[in-house]
């Protein structure tokens, strides 16, 4: 039996997983699926890999829709039904917990934008069991964090790593804190972020993300959700950041294009170019189109997004086709800018692929040699020449970060 996210098998099981990784099936797909089901299928592999890739609920739905319970062994249908119900129960629990938090934050006048799984269940999938969640991702304003942190504590949430009561002083304009995970007493995880893309350096226009967001209802509570353009951008960058290792992330992308709100493609191109992520968006969408053998984005738009040839070549060298197709793509490296990886080859690749070199060099210099104001606030000492003796601590901090990374 294959385990993990390995989809190297090129036979019937892989084809079944790809065919069913969508919300609706056209006649041709139904016919191919029915023919496939008449052949010998390793159902243990299908169940284990679909569970890993987060598509069991959708497969179960499709098998019921085409009356496949007359072909598929009863014990297989039962195993899928149990997984589907567990995903449903977990999703309902997560959203019930989140509802309590979102209501309290609304009372405080704090805006939030719900991201990924929770927003997709509400606006796209329409069924808790179709889209598994391991947490609920939320975009918030940095200025609101002290009040958010206080509210979470009052509701019994605890920080997974550090209790960030206030935002640390910024070294550079695009300095941004990474994800912050908070857990409820029963283990529900809420993950907060101040930047949509979380690629190591803040977006150039995070204010635009907020301005384009829309108020919608999630489980009876009014929250903000991303515009269709920012939703697609976020899902695409997130999938590439994690090496496209889960089939559910690809389904998120394709169904956002096919079933979601209408996308303003010219606006999408404008946002992608402004954030300098053309190579990520183009190459990831091109890969997804190849997996599903379908052109999801208009050819004219893909032409506008197409990066320079050398960038595509580098991207394909970092994420070879055979590795991506096996769902073993490299995680994080080259996309995420690590300001403390000063002499890292990955950072050099990041400069070439992602651009914004001036912003990143400024960031790195200020991280090594911060201004006195930053040193004073960080180390809690008066601003004076005496702070100079604390600069060697920057080297210690650097080594600690490298050690944690290793």
N, C-alpha and C positions, 0 to 999 in steps of 0.2 A: 504494500500500500504506500502511495506517495504521501509525504507529510509536508508540513509547513506551507509555504506559498508556492511550492514548486509546481509549475504547469508545463514541464518539459515534454510530457507525453503528447504525442502528435496524433493520437488515435481518436476513437469515438468519444472517450470521456472528455477530452479537451474540447472537442467540437460541441458536445452537449452543453458544457459550461458556457462557451461563447455564444451559442445560439440562444440560450435562455437569459443571457445577461442584458435584458431590456424590459421595459414595462409592458410593451405590447408586441404581439407577433403578427406579421402579415401572413398572407396565405402561403407564400412560398416557404417562409420559415417554418410554419406549422407543418407543411408537407414534409420538409426535410427532417424535422424533429420526429414526426411520427414514423418515418422510415428508419431513422436512427434507433428509435426505441425497440424496433423489432429485431435488432441485432443484439449480440452479447455485450452487455455493459458491466463494467466493474463498478458496482454501486457503492462499495466501500470507499473507493477513490473519489467518486462524485460527491458523496456526502462529506467526507473529510475535507476535500479541497473547497467545496462550496461554503462550508462553515468557516474555513480560514479566510476565504475571500469575501465573505459577507453577502453571498447571493442565494443562500438556501431558501429563504422565504420567497424570492421571486421564482425560483425553479419550482417550488411546491405549488405556487399559484398557477403557473403555466401548465403543469401536469394535470391539475384539477380542471383547468379550462378546456383542455383537449381530451378529457375523460381518459387520461393515461393510467388511471388506477386499475383499468382492466388489463394493462400490459405490464406495468411496473409492479414488482413484488410488493405485497401488502406490508411486509415488515419495513421495506424501504420508505414507503409513503408514511408509515407511522413515525419512523425516525425523523423524517423531514417535518412532519407536523409538530413533533415535540420541539424541534429546534425553532421552528417558526413561532410557536407559542412562547418559548423562553425569550426570544428576541422581542416579541410584543410586550411581554410583562416587564422586561428590563427598560424598554423605551417608555412605557407608561410611568414606571417608577421615576425614571430620570426627569421626565417632563413635569411630573407632579412636584418633585423637589425643586425643580427650576422655577415653576410657577410661583412657589412661595417666595423665592429670592427675587424674582422679577417684580412681583407685586410690591415688595418692600422697597425695592430700588425706585419704582415708579412713584411711590409715596414720598420718597426723598427728592423727587424731581431729577433723577439720574437717568440719562439716555443710555440705551444699550443696543447693540446690533447682534442678533443671533446668527451664528455661522454654521456652515456645513450641515451635519446630520440632522439636527433639530429643525433647521429652517427648510431643509429638503423634504423631510417627512411632512411638514405642514403644507409646503407649497408645491410639492412635486409628486412624491410617492403616495401620500394619502393613506398609508397603512404602516403602523409601527413595525410590523413584522417583515417589511420589505427592505428596511435599511437599518442594520445594527449600529449601535452607538456605544463607544467606550467612555465617552464623556460628552459634555455640552460646551461648545466653544462660544465665547462671547467677546465682542469687541467693545471696549470702553474708552472714555476720554481719560487721559492721564490726570487732568485736574480733579477728576471725581474719585480718584483711587482712595484717598484717606477715608472718605465716607463709605465707599464700597467695602473696604477692609473692615471697618467698624461694624457694618451691617452683617457681613459674613460671620464675624465672631459672635455677634448677638444671636445668630441663627444656629450656632453650634458647629460651624465649619472650621476646619483646621488646615493650615498650609502644608503642602506636601514637602517643601524644602525649607524655605525661609519665610519668616513673617515680615512681609514688606509693608510696614505701616505708612511709609511715604516713598515717593519716587526719588531715587538717588539723583544728585546733581548731574546735569548733562555735560558731557565733554565737548560735543559738537552738535550742530543743528539737527543731524539725523540720528543722533544717539537715541536708542529706544530699548526699553526693558523687554526681555523675552517673555515667554509664556509663564503664567503663574497658576499653579494647580491648587485647588482647595477641595477638601473632601467633607461630605456630610457624615453624620454618625453611622449611617448605614452603608457608606462607601461610595455614594454618588459623587462623581467628579465634575467640577466646573472649572474650565480652563479659560483664564482671562488674558487678553492681549491688547496692546495699545496700537499695534500696527497690523494691517491686514495680511501682508505677504510674509512677514517674519523671516526675512532672508539676511538678517544680520545688520542691515542698515535701513533706517526708516524710509517709508515711501516719500516721494517728492510731493505728493498731493493727497495726503490722508484726509485733509479737509474736504476734498472733492468726493471721497468715498462717503463721508457723512452727509454731504449735501445731496448726493444722488440716492441715498437710502430711502426706503419707503416704509410707512407704518402699515403693519399687517397684524392679524390676530393669530396667536399661537396658543392653542388649548384654552381659549377664552380670555387670554391676556393680550393686550396691545403691546407689541414690541416693534422694533425697527428691523428690517431685513435688507440685504444688499440689493442694489439695482441688478437687473439681469446681466449687465456688462461686467460689473464688479464681481458678481457671483461666478461667472465663467472664468474670469481672470484668477480669482482666488482658488477655485477648484483645480485649474490647470497647473498653477504654480505649486500648489500643495502636492498634487500627484507626482510632479517631477522631482520635488524636494525629497520625496520618499521613494524614488526609484520606480514609480508606477507599480508597486509591489502588491497591490490589492485590486482585484477586479471591480469591487464596488466603487472605487474612486473613478474608474473609467466609465462606469455606468452613470455616476453623478454627472460627468462631463457630457456624455452623449445625450442623456435625457434632459439636461438643462437646455441643450440646444434644440432638441426635438419637441419636447413637451412643455418647457417652461415659458415664462413670459417672453414676448417678442424682443429680440436683441437688436439694438441700434448698432449695426456693424461698424459704421463710420466712427461712432463714439468709442466703440471697443478698440479699434485700431489706434485712435488718439490716446486713449489711456495706456495701452500697451507700450506705445512709443515713448510716452512721457516717463514711464517707469523703467524704460530700458530693458524690458524683458521679452523682446521679440523672439530671441532664440529659444527660450523656454516654451513660450506659447506655441510658436510655429511647430517646433520639433515634437512636442508632446501631442498636439492635436493631430499631426501627421502620423505619429505612431498609433494613436487611438483609432484613426481612420483605417489604418492597415489591419489592426486586430479585428475590427468588425466589417472590414471590406466594404466601407461605405464612406462617401464624402459628406461630412456633417457641416462643414463651414464652406460658404460660397468660394469658388475658385478665385474670384477677383479679390476677396478679402485675404485669402492665403497668400496671394501674390504680393499684396501690400505688406504683409507681415514677414515675408521671407527674408531671413537674415543673410548676411554676406556668406559666401561659400566657405571661407575658412572657419567661420563660427559654427556652421552646421557640421563641418568635418570634426571639429573639436568635440562638439556635443555628442556626435555619434561614436567618437573614440572613448568618451567617458561612459556613455550608455550604449554599448553595442546592441544591435538589433536582437541577436540571439539571447543576450542576457535579459533584455526587456521582455521578450516573448516568453521567457521562462519565469517571468515575474521575480527576477533576482536583481533588479536594477540597483545601482549604487545609491546609497542614502546620503543626502545632504551635501556632500563634497562638491565643490565647484559652483554650486548655486548659492550656498550660504557664505556670506563674508564674515570671517572671524577676525576681528580687529587685533587680537593678540597673536595671531599666526603670522607674525611679521615676515618671517623668512620662509613661509610655506609655499610649496609649489602649487597647492590648491588655491591659495589666494591669488597667485599670479594668473592661474587659469580663470579665476573669478573676475579679475580685472579685464581679461580679454573677452570673456563671454558676456559679462553683465554690464560693463562700462562703469560710469560714474567714478572714474579713477581719482579725480581731484577730491571728491567728497571722502573717499576711502583713505587716501593718503593723509588728508588732514586729520581724519579720525584716528589713524594709527599713531601719528606724531603726538597728538594731544593725549592719547592713552599712555604713551611712554613718558611724556613730559607735560603733565597737566598744568594749567594755569594755577596761580596761588589761591585764587578764590575757590577752585574745585578742591584743592588739597585741604584748605581750611575747613570746608564743610564736610568732606569725607572723613578726615581724621579727627575732627572736633577740636582743632587747635586754632588759636588766633592767627590772623593773617599777618605774618611777620617773616623776616629773614630766617628765623628759627625753624620755619617749615622745611627749609632746604634739606635738613637731615632726614626727613621722611621720604624723600624721593627714591632712595635705595629700596624702600618697601615696594615700589612699583615693580622692581625686578623679582622680588619674592612673590608678589601677586601673579606675575607673568608665569613663573615656574609652577605655581599652584594650579593655575588654569590648565597649563600643558599637562601636568601630572593627572588631573581629573579627566582630561580628554583621553589620555592613554589608558 
